[in-house]
């Protein structure tokens, strides 16, 4: 286990947050719930039928795990009412009818959708965070968040980041850890979205990675050295995003646009942007689009040997995180710990 991940799990164990895992039908999730509980990383609420969970996982110790069965839990009607009110007036695009004509319709829906059920538990304040996606798509995980949890105050964009952990000492990454965003959710974010991504990623750096954020808005250009105004306007977009981020979060150390070497190499930063507090010193990197972000983090991971923790969801009013469907028990435990740190 990396030092950074050890620090994350240690901090999580001190908080005793309650994290809901809606996928009680997945044996990896149940095993992770057992280990999280045993290691006291968090209190786990597992959603599913207790008898089926026990039958399908005979070797797992379920002691200490809270198991909620929506079919019998007395709070189900309360959650149905929350969903009905949250989506009142919304029309189903396929049927052109109300999504939930009655509270009973909302109830029948959440009895089939445990991720939404978990999101409603989070909305009601009965748990502190939600982790899903082991056997459901990213859309299935994020949709309930967007529909009932919504975005945090002042944030309009849900985004993602990776915490990148260095395998060795690196003069260009003295913290030993960096944050890359957005590598997984927003395909071609505009300037306002990029500003939100920068602010959310800085919060991730501080809250989870444990570093003081210095945010670089990345481009193929440094401070106007290049321009694609006739074609894609990506350079002006990053310049505008930097301006918006500074206006929205004046206390944040953010600057750009920068080429990657100008952002991380002191000798290049001093040459190209001598007056910048970020140039040559950045530890949070905001990419212009998902192409650059996804390629960038995978290059660091495969060529550089960096450990990539994530994607971590950012911008929700309450923490929700998505798992890869190929996740391991260890992956689930790590995401539970990260989610606990995001909980207020």
Buried (B, 14 or more C-beta within 10 A) or exposed (E): EBEBBEBBBEBBBEBEBBBBBBBBBBBBBBBBBBBBBEEEBBBBBBBBBBEEBEEBBEEBEBEEBBBBBBEEBEBBEBBBBBBBEBBEEEEEEEEEEBBBEEBEBBBEBBBEBBBBBBBBBBBBEBBBBBBBBBBBEBEBBBBBBBBBBBBBEEBEBBBBBBBBBBEEEBEBBEBBBBBBBBBBBBEEBEBBBBBBBBBBBBBBBBBBBBBEBBBBBBBBBBBEBEBBEEEEEBBBBBBBBBBBBBEBBEEBBBBBBBBBBBBBBEEBBBEBBEEBEBBBBBBBBBBBBBEBBBEBBBEBBEEBEBBBBBBBBBBBBBBBBBBBEEBBBEBBBBBBBBBBBBBE
